[in-house]
Amino acid sequence: MKRFIVCIVMFISAGCSMLAPIAGGATGGALGAAIAGPGGAAAGGALGVAGAQMAFPNEDIDAEVAIAAAQAGVPVPGTAAAIIHETKDLLWDLGWWYLLLFVLVPFLSKRGRTWMRKFTDIHNTVSQKDIDARDEEQDTRIRDLEQKIESLKK
């Protein structure tokens, strides 16, 4: 019961500027996951938050914050340009984390190293000459079998 009361108080005290990004991220993440799996969930969540922030921008921007942002060369927090800038940074970071977690870390296991060794081993490739020789051998065998079938029919 205490948790329910805390949640009610939080939602009552939270304004649209707090709840909109949460709802936008949840909706975008759910749609992205339904369409493209985990990568789509991450991108959908980021786009959902950005869309919600653009739909309900922060209207009370402090002048000191705006001056500090301009001096730092970044967009003023709470504006659409800042949301786009932050979303771009989020997607960039998510890409590096994806590379790290799902591409590089699996190579730490024996299975990943074995796969990498097989993938990069140049001696496992087959040349066109080998393929042509195998095709010629198969053609010869098929001709011999066809001749035997014809002799059995007679």
Buried (B, 14 or more C-beta within 10 A) or exposed (E): EEEEEEEEEEEEEEEEBEBBBEEBBBBBBBBBBEEEEEBBBBBBBBBBBBBBBBEBBEEEBEEEEBEEBEEEEEBBBBBEEBBBBBBEEBBEEBEEEEEEEEEEEEEEEEEBEEEEEEEEEEEEEEEEEEEEEEEEEEEEEEEEEEEEEEEEEE
